[in-house]
Amino acid sequence: MTRPMPAAPPPAPVVQRLVIRYAKRGRMRFASHRDIARAIERGVRRASLPVAFSAGFSPHPKISYAGGAPTGTASEAEYLEIALTTVCPALDVRDRLDVALPDGIDVIEVLELAHAPGGAGALRLEGSQWRVLLPGVAPAEAARAAQAFLAADSIMVERLTNKGIRRLDARAAVVSLELDRCAEQEADAGYVSLHMVVRHLTPAVRPDDVLAALSKIAALEPSSPPLVTRLAQGPIGGQADTADARHDAALSAREAAATRQETETRLAQAGTAAISNAAPPDAPATAYEQLLRGAQRPNSGPRAREYDRRLPGCSKPSDTTENQTTTRPQAPPMRLA
């Protein structure tokens, strides 16, 4: 016997859908995805946004998330889609929600995708750009490990899940892996910075899987836990779409290496035209610079978030690195040719 529908009036219809990009910084990187979702729902209520709700006995706000970063990693490019019952300006939603959210969750930009079906899926979040700081690792050691990783055709690693141990190929999802040019010049920094572009596959390959593969193939072991930050998400490009992991597995070892090299070369040529204004004049374009969506590479030094005086008690001046500057790009998303 089916349960009767509640006698309450039906929920208000959805008239606007917004995609919100937010950052997870400081100690909030240790919060789980469920905790982040709870904080965002409270922030939406505190900001008095006209969010739409589902029907039934237990209405829920219509907020969906696209591929949250793993617990313990920071991020400059997290995405969610929110449905509203009243049309609101995107800038107003950004400011109101940013004030209402706790420190460490910062709204970077709000986009209205009224003519793009699929909401956040229309952004083509096909890959992620990651930065990994490895304490106690020499640049030469990290360079040898990255070279050995890229030269391998397949590197199987194990991950412990709630359903047991899962084996996956960490090499299949990595588009590029290289040392940061700026960090490489700082020989006395005490750490090395790796940048990688990881394609979104099923099952998902996470940065800790890549680090496990580096430890397996080159015995790369940092002196303390690495600091992982997602810098951007976006489309990898049409050429990278054809270089699927299954296709690489079907090719021979020599053909697979040649295919990956040709793909990275074409990505670099496409990225040179797309990000020529952001890259140094004499620096060759790299694959990780082609994910145009997301914050630019943050500076390695400490940055304090300025007091914006929008709501007393919600934002305070700080000289620590927990409150960081929020980047708010206004330009619409770009797509690689």
Buried (B, 14 or more C-beta within 10 A) or exposed (E): EEEEEEEEEEBEEBBBBBBBBBBBBBEBBEBEBEEBBEBBBEBBEBBEBBBBBEEEEEEEBBBBBBBBBBEBBBBBBBBBBBBBBEEBEBEEBBBBBBBBBEBBBBBBBBBBBEEBEEBBBBBBBBBBBBBBBBBEBEBEBBBEBBEBBBEBBBBEBEBEEEEEEEEBBBBBBBBBBBBBEBBBEBEEBEBBBBBBBBBBBEEBBBBBBBBBBBBBBBEBEBEEEBBBBBBBBBBBBEBBEEBEBEEBEEBEEEEBBEBBEEBBEBBBEBBBEBBEEEBEEEEEBBBBBBBBBBBEBBEBEEEBBEEEEEEEEBBEEBEEEBBBBBBBBEEEBEEBE
